Amino acid sequence: MLKTSRVPLISLVLALAGLAVSVYLTIAHYGAPELLVCSENSVVDCATVTSSEQSELLGIPVAVLGALFYAFLTAICLPWAWRSASPWVGWVRLASVGVGVLFVVYLVAAEFLLIGKICLWCTVVHVITLALAGLLVAAALRPSNV
């Protein structure tokens, strides 16, 4: 059982990990696709996924959206945010990760159904998002405060 007192630290570590991988994917998107270190022409093909039509939303690379998302989550998972007396901070944190989970569902569907390839780096971000969502929801459902 996870101690409630560790939730802020674990959430911050997960948010920072998501930010790091998202920044890595952004760098690869903007000119260094060889950084992806993924096989090509197989089911696991990061280059195909990250350069596909679905790799952008309204002209913005999904990697950039991920980096912005995780920069925001990092900020609201900092100690000051966890100590905030305002209940809105917690609700915004939960709503944000909820939007992240919905976006993960869309991206996974795009990988499997539209692109037919899987990006391992993207999968790392997806797993981090789901882990962070599980942690934050479990913490919100606990009767004791963090």
Secondary structure, 3 states (H helix, E strand, C coil): CCCHHHHHHHHHHHHHHHHHHHHHHHHHHCCCHHHHCCCCCCCECHHHHHCCHHHEECCEEHHHHHHHHHHHHHHHCCHHHHHCCCHHHHHHHHHHHHHHHHHHHHHHHHHHHHHCCECHHHHHHHHHHHHHHHHHHHHHHCCCCC
